[in-house]
Amino acid sequence: MASEQMDSKEFHDLVDGFFGPRATQTSYARARMVYTCTLYETFRFTCGLDGEHGEFSAGIEWAPEKYLTTFLGQGLSLNRDRESVLESLRLVDEWCRLHLPDKFLERYEEALAEQLPGAPS
């Protein structure tokens, strides 16, 4: 439901859970509700519920304080409900994966699988 808004912990858990180990060097400013990480060891990503009116915002940093906010020709939703945020995170993840070579993604996924608990040695 679009009117349901997340609190700081719910937002952090949603973003952290969505990206999982693909997000490294993570930080979270709880009071401002801003999550920052490096995706796929390559892209510096920031998102938050910190817009002027508390809306969702996100971007890939391409230069200091400069962010790409349009992905595959689409802007991200400003809505701060769970489903809208997840839709935006999926779009960012797809954009990142499309910008990386298949060989890198294959090796990256293998390395992640080796690091997971219960993975064969």
Summary of the structure (lengths in Angstrom):
residues: 121
radius of gyration: 14.9
end to end distance: 43.6
largest distance: 49.0
contacts: 319
relative contact order: 0.16
helix: 38%
strand: 27%
